[in-house]
């Protein structure tokens, strides 16, 4: 695959779903990718990237920000409270607000600094014990709690179970978002982003299909 092929598939999926062209943002997931691969995508003009770890992002994106204008980097992976301040300085959006404790830490820092990235709340749609995120039954209360903390909640995020039909989880996330008046839906990855777009995804997270398989 290539960036242009993925972009064409995103556009085709939007058209098939009767959605406006460009209504889905493509996040190029650059975690663990060699710098030369990331630079090749930057040189193509792509400006929205996703990282899973704060430390890795801190080691590479400040230099690229100086060289490439208009960059947006989003945190997709889990966030620990002790990394919250650094994350809020590094990222334009955090997609993995997965529990009240981290929401409260972000809120304290936002009050202190007067700034906060856009936030997506992670919902564990498959109710998997090993996976982060609030259970669907607690999603409405978590949205309300975060709004009560005056946080800029833009939407919801999910990672469906690997052995279940992802469209069912995307539809569930869309229903939760709709009843809470949230427009952002961060869902869909390399293997299922077209099904996510059909269910209303506003952000799809594609890594290996753009960059190639990560080096082991």
VOFI-207303 format. One line per 5 residues: number of its first residue (from 1); for each residue x, y, z of C-alpha. Coordinates in steps of 0.2 Angstrom, whole numbers. Layout:
BEGIN
NUM	X/Y/Z  ...
***
This chain:
BEGIN
1	0/0/0  5/18/-1  -2/35/6  -11/39/-10  -19/22/-11
6	-25/23/7  -32/41/4  -41/35/-12  -49/21/-1  -54/33/12
11	-62/44/-1  -71/29/-9  -78/23/8  -84/41/11  -93/41/-6
16	-101/24/-3  -107/29/14  -115/45/7  -103/56/17  -94/72/12
21	-77/70/5  -64/74/18  -76/71/32  -64/58/39  -46/62/45
26	-33/50/41  -20/48/56  -4/40/50  2/30/64  20/32/65
31	25/23/81  41/13/80  43/17/62  60/22/55  63/41/53
36	66/39/35  49/32/32  40/45/42  50/59/33  44/51/16
41	26/54/21  30/71/28  38/75/11  22/70/3  12/83/12
46	3/73/25  2/82/42  -8/72/54  1/58/64  -2/46/78
51	10/40/92  7/27/106  20/33/118  24/50/125  43/47/127
56	45/41/109  35/56/102  46/68/113  61/61/105  57/64/87
61	43/77/84  50/93/91  63/93/77  51/89/63  39/103/70
66	53/115/66  55/109/48  37/105/43  23/118/46  5/113/51
71	9/97/60  -3/88/71  2/74/82  -11/64/92  -8/52/106
76	-16/35/103  -9/24/117  -12/24/135  -7/39/146  0/38/164
81	-4/52/176  15/56/178  16/59/159  1/70/157  10/86/158
86	22/81/144  8/74/134  -2/90/135  13/100/128  17/87/114
91	0/83/107  -14/92/98  -26/78/104  -26/63/116  -37/49/110
96	-35/38/126  -43/46/141  -48/30/148  -52/32/167  -58/46/179
101	-40/47/187  -32/53/171  -46/65/167  -44/73/183  -25/74/181
106	-28/83/164  -41/94/171  -29/100/185  -15/104/172  -27/112/160
111	-33/124/175  -14/127/179  -9/131/161  -24/138/153  -23/125/138
116	-28/108/134  -28/96/119  -44/90/111  -49/74/121  -57/58/115
121	-63/46/129  -59/28/126  -74/16/127  -70/-3/130  -84/-8/118
126	-80/-27/119  -79/-26/138  -62/-35/138  -54/-36/155  -36/-34/148
131	-41/-18/138  -41/0/144  -57/11/143  -73/14/151  -87/0/149
136	-102/5/138  -113/5/153  -102/19/161  -99/29/146  -113/42/148
141	-107/45/166  -89/47/161  -94/60/147  -104/70/160  -89/69/173
146	-77/75/160  -88/89/155  -90/93/173  -71/95/174  -73/108/159
151	-63/97/148  -63/99/129  -71/82/125  -72/80/106  -77/62/104
156	-75/44/108  -62/31/104  -63/12/103  -52/-3/98  -64/-18/94
161	-59/-36/100  -49/-45/86  -61/-59/85  -77/-50/83  -85/-40/69
166	-79/-23/71  -94/-14/63  -104/-19/78  -92/-10/89  -91/5/78
171	-110/6/78  -111/5/97  -98/19/99  -108/30/86  -124/27/96
176	-115/32/113  -108/47/105  -124/53/97  -134/52/113  -121/62/121
181	-120/75/108  -102/71/103  -97/72/84  -79/64/85  -77/45/82
186	-59/39/83  -61/21/76  -55/10/62  -37/4/58  -28/-3/44
191	-39/-19/42  -56/-11/45  -56/8/42  -68/7/28  -81/-1/39
196	-78/12/52  -81/26/39  -97/18/35  -102/19/53  -97/38/54
201	-78/38/59  -71/55/59  -53/49/63  -46/33/56  -29/26/62
206	-18/18/49  0/13/51  7/-2/43  -4/0/27  5/17/25
211	22/14/31  25/-4/29  27/-17/43  36/-11/58  54/-17/60
216	55/-31/73
***
